[in-house]
Amino acid sequence: MPQPAPQLHPDAPAPADGGAERTSAAVAEEQATLDAAWSRRATLLADLDATLATARAEDATSGARIARLRHRRAELRQADHGLVFGRLDGDDGSVRHLGRVGLPGSTQDDEPLVVDWRAPVARPFYTATPVDPQGVLRRRHVRTRGAEVVGVDDEPLDGGLDDSGLVGEGALLAALDERRTGRMGTAVATLQREQDDVVRADARTPLVVQGGPGTGKTVVALHRVAYLLFAQPQLAERGVLVLGPSTRFLDYIAQVLPALGETAVVSATCDTLVPGVRPPRDEARDVAEIKGRSGWLPTLRSFVTSLEPDDGALALVLDGEEYVLPAAQVAAARRAAAGAGSYHRTRDRVVDRVHDLLVDAVADRQAELLARAEEGFEDVLGQLDARLAAADDRAVATGATGSDVDGVLSDADLEALRERVAADRQVAATLDAWWPRRDAAAELARLLHDADLLAAYAPGLTASEVTRVVAEPDGWAGSDVPLLDALADLLGDPDDAAAPADASDDGVFVAARAAARRDWAYGHVVVDEAQELSGMQWHMVVRRCPTRSVTAVGDIDQASSAHRQTDWGEAVGDALGDRWRRADLTICYRTPREVMELTAPVLRRAGSRNAPPRAVRSAPVAPRLLEVEHGGLARAVAGTVEELAERYDGGTVGVVAPVATLDALRGALPGGVPAMSATDAKGLEWDAAVVVDPDGIAAEPRGWNGLYVALTRCTQELVQVVPGTL
């Protein structure tokens, strides 16, 4: 393993053998670069402010340009932490400094002062090793605090050493030892090779990332968003959707992408993905499992097909006269619209065709009446025409056309008639009654609360399952949202069925607009804690990204949902088929080695098919087991939390416990200390974690998976509090 050069910390003792001088010189060298970067950043910001102040909004091309300038300004403003964090010394004599954003030189001929971490030339910073140096002689990690360089770590990459799989170990472990604040930070300075491989992976194929606790799944996924928006700027026109397991989790990650300069992102949970729908109630696990199955898609398709009218003759009244369109014509109109897509779009096309058929029927009837009127009068009309011609030798032209002359409707007459047909209220009322517009929420509620209807269109459900679904109370639950989304997609928009989900007029993605539209098609979708999604939720994801540019990260061994999948093929197969790739994160950076050793028997009980990640850190304090009297559980937990909060001042402490004990614990804990179930704790981390009643957690549904989650939330210290008989 490459050994880092001496590190300089504010309170560290001076290294021996001249190391202090070398480190001091390196820090001074990097401080000069950082000073230049801050100065250049200030100049660029001033130039951008001046340009934006004078930009003319009325310029037809200025909208997209102004948006790009504003985005660049936001990037620069948010880059004060990590403006420079690394350096690559190449075997060709080149020196490149890396940072959160790129900073050009003072002139066009100058080399970049700082290279953006997402640029291709920056990749060796994350992937080069002594075995594969990739043209790099030395990698330097530069640790900064604002505008001050506080330390450097040098790694020689001139070969001769084993490849450990870690790069920048000194900087990485220093970052991992920092106090947790309850907000996720960025990791652009410490991404490891297997993480960087995921960040830069091809986005054209769905990617499923399996990673155990502490492997950096979420950080990697968010940095992948930043990288893709940098490498493929066109994605910003469609934006990126980030799906998380809970609003608490979204709050936890909320600062990462803005800190990386990315704002073309919508964050949501599966429950909040349909605008205007917020499930007000919980539901039983067995019902959630039933409603989560992909088999609901054919059920809903059949149900929507049943809502269309039969192919019978259609009687319409216009101007007091009845016109009957034959069944064959109506059937032909429906066949012609068969490829329109949704129920409402098909309806609108059929209605347009029916209007045409009615216009034809009116024109035919007028022609027929004219023909009948002319019968028996041909001789009289002929004599009249001859007399008129003889009496008027001036060839006077009246200018009359169409039915004014011969009773035959001209094109203008037909168009006017069609407009009158389309505007006729009686015709519209008849067509609305024949093929009514449908509300997705009302139709889904009708289906889910009618046992006969549900049994008819959901043959995959048993009689007892139908009974369980129908017995659910009114009001939406979480598992209803994907059903509602699928039905709304099959029905289409009743008011504007053909409205495209276009990007904003200036080509710049507006997150608020995307979030407000159920039918918005995103450029990329990231799913965190992806193991929790049901089959129907996966279809909801794919519906929002028809290109299937999806990154899903999760740990199948941490699954706690009601759905039965135990491997990724079962989880994503219905929605993605076999067109997806898997990547594995194998190194645990967060959870100490001593804690991970406790999880082996838990994983076996959970039925895991995956190798646990390899921990690279040792715990500063060994895991503890505290047995207490049953009646004194809350008091003991509160005392333990107070002890840990004092020890990790400036950091965080969290409590994970069985659901049944949470209310009592929350009442006893100091303010600001979270107590939550294993399900809610997924994806979160604290300096110290207190796991209450491990056996009680294991006894919950999918409890061994939950206990695996609970045990792996800490970065420093774990305490298990066990109720006993003492």
HELIX and SHEET records of a PDB file:
HELIX    1   1 GLY A   19  THR A   54  1                                  36    
HELIX    2   2 SER A   62  ARG A   77  1                                  16    
HELIX    3   3 PRO A  120  ALA A  122  5                                   3    
HELIX    4   4 PRO A  124  THR A  127  1                                   4    
HELIX    5   5 GLU A  169  LEU A  176  1                                   8    
HELIX    6   6 ARG A  193  VAL A  199  1                                   7    
HELIX    7   7 LYS A  217  ALA A  231  1                                  15    
HELIX    8   8 LEU A  235  ARG A  238  1                                   4    
HELIX    9   9 THR A  247  ILE A  253  1                                   7    
HELIX   10  10 VAL A  256  ALA A  259  1                                   4    
HELIX   11  11 CYS A  270  THR A  272  5                                   3    
HELIX   12  12 ARG A  285  LYS A  291  1                                   7    
HELIX   13  13 TRP A  296  SER A  306  1                                  11    
HELIX   14  14 ALA A  327  ALA A  336  1                                  10    
HELIX   15  15 ALA A  338  ALA A  340  5                                   3    
HELIX   16  16 TYR A  343  GLU A  374  1                                  32    
HELIX   17  17 GLU A  378  ALA A  391  1                                  14    
HELIX   18  18 GLY A  402  ASP A  404  5                                   3    
HELIX   19  19 ASP A  411  ALA A  423  1                                  13    
HELIX   20  20 ARG A  425  TRP A  434  1                                  10    
HELIX   21  21 ALA A  440  LEU A  448  1                                   9    
HELIX   22  22 ALA A  451  TYR A  457  1                                   7    
HELIX   23  23 ALA A  463  VAL A  470  1                                   8    
HELIX   24  24 ASP A  480  LEU A  491  1                                  12    
HELIX   25  25 ALA A  511  ALA A  515  1                                   5    
HELIX   26  26 ALA A  530  GLU A  532  5                                   3    
HELIX   27  27 GLY A  535  ARG A  543  1                                   9    
HELIX   28  28 ILE A  556  GLN A  558  5                                   3    
HELIX   29  29 TRP A  568  LEU A  576  1                                   9    
HELIX   30  30 ARG A  593  MET A  596  1                                   4    
HELIX   31  31 GLU A  597  THR A  599  5                                   3    
HELIX   32  32 ALA A  600  ALA A  606  1                                   7    
HELIX   33  33 HIS A  630  GLY A  632  5                                   3    
HELIX   34  34 LEU A  633  ARG A  647  1                                  15    
HELIX   35  35 VAL A  659  THR A  661  5                                   3    
HELIX   36  36 LEU A  662  ALA A  668  1                                   7    
HELIX   37  37 ALA A  678  ALA A  681  1                                   4    
HELIX   38  38 PRO A  694  ALA A  698  1                                   5    
HELIX   39  39 GLY A  703  LEU A  711  1                                   9    
SHEET    1   A 5 VAL A 115  ASP A 116  0                                        
SHEET    2   A 5 VAL A  95  GLY A  99  1                                        
SHEET    3   A 5 GLY A  86  GLY A  90 -1                                        
SHEET    4   A 5 VAL A 136  ARG A 145 -1                                        
SHEET    5   A 5 GLU A 148  PRO A 156 -1                                        
SHEET    1   B 6 VAL A 265  ALA A 268  0                                        
SHEET    2   B 6 VAL A 240  LEU A 243  1                                        
SHEET    3   B 6 HIS A 524  VAL A 527  1                                        
SHEET    4   B 6 VAL A 550  GLY A 554  1                                        
SHEET    5   B 6 LEU A 207  GLY A 211  1                                        
SHEET    6   B 6 ARG A 581  LEU A 585  1                                        
SHEET    1   C 2 LEU A 314  LEU A 318  0                                        
SHEET    2   C 2 GLU A 321  LEU A 325 -1                                        
SHEET    1   D 2 ILE A 587  CYS A 588  0                                        
SHEET    2   D 2 ARG A 614  ALA A 615  1                                        
SHEET    1   E 5 ARG A 624  GLU A 629  0                                        
SHEET    2   E 5 CYS A 714  GLY A 724  1                                        
SHEET    3   E 5 TRP A 686  VAL A 692  1                                        
SHEET    4   E 5 VAL A 653  VAL A 656  1                                        
SHEET    5   E 5 ALA A 675  MET A 676  1                                        
END                                                                             
